[in-house]
Amino acid sequence: MKNLFGILSLVLLIVLSSNVFADQEWSSKVKVGEINAGYKEGFVVFSVLGTLHNPKNCSANMYSVNIGSADVNSVLLLLLSAQTRAADIQVAVDTTKCGQYGHAIVTRIKLLPL
């Protein structure tokens, strides 16, 4: 019975964790362009050198990292590191909505190895 509960818990965890990120898509590899931070609302806006992944057709040509959608401080650290090293990143964006100012909303980011 204990094993059955453990297996059911694991299956439930896998199903729920895959649904958490179901409404996002990853960009292709790009380099970080301009980074804008310090907004009172606590978000960060950045551009990329390459194609902006914008499945929702948001009006702005930059990404927005918002408090409710991602860990802003962690993403900012990765962006600064990637920009300094000229490393590639991949950006996961929300496919269901645009940000307050028309930006594609970032849900996660990958800093790729050199």
JOVENHU-V121941 format. One line per field, one symbol per residue. ss: DSSP state (~ for helix, > for strand, _ for the rest). phi: phi as a letter, one per 40 degrees, with the letter a starting at -180 (. if undefined). A space follows every 50 residues. Layout:
BEGIN
ss: ???
phi: ???
END
This chain:
BEGIN
ss: _~~~~~~~~~~~~~~~~~~~___>>>___>>>>>>>_______>>>>>>_ ____________>>>______~~~~~~~~~~~~~~__>>>>>>>>>>>__ ___>>>>>>>>___
phi: .cccccccccccccccccccbccbbccccabcccbbbgcdcgbbbabbci cccaccfcccbbcbbbdcbacdcccccccccccccfccbbbcbccbabcd bgccccbaabcccc
END
